[in-house]
Amino acid sequence: MIFMRTTLTIDDDLAAILQSKAAQRGVAFKQVVNTLLRAGLGATEGSLPKRKPVKVTGRALGMRPGYDPDKMNQLVDELEAEEHLRSKNRS
C-alpha cells in the first residue's frame, strides 16, 4: 500500500465529529478519515447495500358514490356547505 501525506482543511464542525468518532472507537484520527472517505467514495460508485423491496398494497377509500376522487375540492366544498347548513339550523 502506498501512503501519501497531504494537508487537508476540514471544517471545524466536521473535525469535531471526526475527533469524537476517533475517541469513541479508540483509533487514530487519520484512520477514521480514511474509513469514512472510503465509505463515501464507495457510496458514489453505487456500492450501497441492497435494500429489501417495500411492498405497497392499495385499499378502497370508502368514498360515497357520486364523488370523483379527482375532484376533491368539490367534496370539500360540499362538506363545508353541509356543515354550514347544520350550524345555521342549530342557531
JONORBEL-V189061 format. One record per residue. RES is the residue in one letter. PHI is phi in whole degrees, -180 to 180 (none if undefined). Layout:
RES PHI
RES PHI
This chain:
M none
I -96
F -106
M -126
R -93
T -146
T -103
L -128
T -94
I -117
D -57
D -58
D -66
L -70
A -60
A -64
I -65
L -64
Q -64
S -64
K -64
A -63
A -66
Q -62
R -87
G 68
V -126
A -72
F -53
K -65
Q -68
V -64
V -60
N -64
T -62
L -71
L -65
R -62
A -62
G -66
L -67
G -66
A -65
T -74
E -95
G 80
S -97
L -69
P -64
K -69
R -101
K -68
P -62
V -102
K -98
V -110
T -112
G -81
R -148
A -65
L -83
G 70
M -78
R -66
P -60
G 100
Y -99
D -91
P -60
D -81
K -119
M -64
N -63
Q -62
L -61
V -61
D -61
E -68
L -66
E -65
A -65
E -62
E -64
H -62
L -66
R -63
S -68
K -70
N -72
R -73
S -75
